[in-house]
Amino acid sequence: ARDWHDAVAFEYSTGVSTHWLARHFTAVYGVEHSAAWCARTEDMLGEADNVRIYQCPSEADYVRAIDRPGLLQFDLISIDGIWRNECFFYAVERLAPGGYLAIDNTDVPDRQVVVNALPDYFAPEDIHVFPGYASGLIHANETTICVRR
């Protein structure tokens, strides 16, 4: 089993997941386009000193925020929030060997460009689709998690 306490994560969109990652990862970096949501996440985190959130309102800055920590690879990259397709194509090569890429809402029609591109980056056995319900939603949705071998 992998020891995530030595792992570094990057999140496109932050929130409750950031709070969880802060307790389990060495370092967590994230980006938000909304200043209000960025402040809300930082308030939720309290004294967590292993988290850095960047507030980037423009698409170009948001997508490229993964470069800001100065790291070449991440053990987990989570893609949620806005500009998901652009984030995927920009960040996928920054996934460390053995790392995980989580893409939320891959059932949405405008995410199919990413879904169709997954076999270009991952072996079929390393692409895992998880359908189900998220809290607060009345319809099923889907998250796809890929493993870099």
Residue pairs with C-beta under 8 A, 6 or more apart in sequence:
2 98
4 24
4 25
4 75
5 24
5 25
5 26
6 26
7 25
7 26
7 75
7 76
8 25
8 26
8 27
8 28
8 29
8 69
8 71
8 74
8 75
8 76
9 21
9 25
9 27
9 28
9 29
9 74
9 75
9 76
9 77
9 78
10 28
10 29
10 30
10 66
10 69
10 74
10 76
10 77
10 78
10 91
10 94
11 17
11 18
11 21
11 28
11 29
11 30
11 31
11 77
11 78
11 80
12 30
12 31
12 62
12 65
12 66
12 77
12 78
12 79
12 80
12 81
12 83
12 84
12 87
12 91
13 30
13 31
13 32
13 78
13 79
13 80
13 81
13 82
14 30
14 31
14 32
14 37
14 38
14 41
14 53
15 37
15 41
15 44
16 44
17 78
17 80
18 28
18 30
18 41
18 44
18 45
18 51
18 53
19 44
19 45
19 48
21 28
21 51
21 76
22 28
22 45
22 48
22 50
22 51
25 50
25 75
25 76
26 50
27 50
27 51
27 52
27 69
28 50
28 51
28 52
29 51
29 52
29 53
29 54
29 65
29 66
29 68
29 69
29 74
30 41
30 51
30 52
30 53
30 54
31 53
31 54
31 55
31 56
31 62
31 65
31 66
31 81
32 38
32 41
32 53
32 54
32 55
32 56
32 81
33 55
33 56
33 57
33 62
33 81
33 82
34 55
34 57
35 55
35 57
38 53
38 55
41 53
42 53
45 51
52 69
54 65
54 68
56 62
56 65
59 82
59 83
59 86
62 82
62 83
62 87
63 83
63 86
63 87
63 90
63 91
64 90
66 74
66 77
66 87
66 90
66 91
66 94
71 94
72 94
73 94
73 95
73 96
73 97
73 99
74 94
74 95
74 96
74 99
75 96
75 98
75 99
75 100
76 99
76 100
76 101
76 102
77 91
77 92
77 94
77 95
77 99
77 100
77 101
77 102
78 102
78 104
79 87
79 88
79 91
79 101
79 102
79 103
79 104
80 104
80 105
81 87
84 103
84 104
84 105
84 111
84 114
85 110
85 111
85 113
85 114
88 103
88 114
88 117
89 114
89 117
91 101
92 101
92 121
95 101
95 148
96 148
97 148
97 149
98 147
98 148
98 149
99 147
99 148
100 145
100 146
100 147
100 148
101 122
101 145
101 146
101 147
101 148
102 143
102 144
102 145
103 111
103 114
103 143
103 144
103 145
103 146
104 141
104 143
105 111
105 141
105 142
105 143
106 114
106 115
106 129
106 142
106 143
106 144
107 131
107 140
107 141
107 142
108 141
115 144
118 127
118 144
118 146
119 127
121 146
122 146
122 147
122 148
123 149
126 146
126 147
126 148
126 149
127 144
127 146
128 144
128 145
128 146
128 147
129 142
129 143
129 144
130 142
130 143
130 144
130 145
131 140
131 141
131 142
132 140
132 141
132 142
132 143
133 139
133 140
133 141
134 141
